Amino acid sequence: MEYKELVEAALDARKMAYTPYSHFKVGAALITKSGKIYKGCNIENAAYSPGNCAERTAIFKAVSEGEKEFSAIAIVGGPENKDELPICPPCGVCRQVINEFADANEFEVILGTNKSEEFKVFKLKELLPLGFGPKNLAE
């Protein structure tokens, strides 16, 4: 799959975001090593902390269906009423959750805008240097 298509899937997921408090909508599209795509959006809650980010929504959906090997995730986010969206990096908690299931040296994080052909690609290792994961517990 091309990055552009994954960014388009993230843009589609962003439409479903539930953000009555921040009005900051995020969509994510996760591709598994088997080629299946799981989409997620951010979901807010009046109590704030029970909310969930788009990236974790996509990952949790995949894991709940038995998928645990991922290749890449595309993320698009920003204020709901903006015509132009800047790149939107994942929060620290999402980086940690991604690290649980991905090889930080191989997994790609595609940060898109509202124009699916405009994106930047990072390895997880770049966004989470010295990350703590399952391998640390095995040592």
ABEGO torsion letter per residue (X at the ends): XBAAAAAAAAAAAAAABBBAAAGBBBBBBBBBAAGBBBBBBBBBBAAGAABBBAAAAAAAAAAAAGBABBABBBBBBEBAABABBBBBBBBAAAAAAAAAABBAAABBBBBBBABAABBBBBBAAAABBGBBBAAAAAX
